[in-house]
Amino acid sequence: MLVPIKEIKIKKRVRRDLGSLEDLKDSLRTYGLLNPITLNRKYELIAGERRLTAAKELGWTNIQANIVDNLSEIEQLEMEIEENNQRKEFTNEELLEGYRRLERLRNPGWFMRIVNFFKNLFKKIRAIFEKKRK
């Protein structure tokens, strides 16, 4: 659900230091919000303070949010802690493999360039024939 940022209330939070938000802001600019923040029905923030703050700093007026209902104060605090505590960073090996795959996709070898050329050519030809059929 799209929520006006100005209507979101931030109560006392467990996390005191949001850290640098520059990388997060770059991600929001490039890819948008990948994971909505979490609010209760009163629009009080449960999870996603860093995302919310980064969006505010970028000048966003609305943000995607999941609204949860009928949670006790205890359950809301548990959710805040869980959301921040259960993240697992990539291992160095996982991160390296991810970047290797990305590099191969961005810079395919000559064989894959030829294959991709013919794939795109056939897509264009198919689109032309489909337009003529209509």
ABEGO torsion letter per residue (X at the ends): XBBBAAABBBBBBABABAEBAAAAAAAAAAAEBABBBBBBAAGBBABGAAAAAAAAAAGBABBBBBBBBGBBAAAAAAAAAAAAAABBBBBAAAAAAAAAAAAAAABBBAAAAAAAAAAAAAAAAAAAAAAAAX
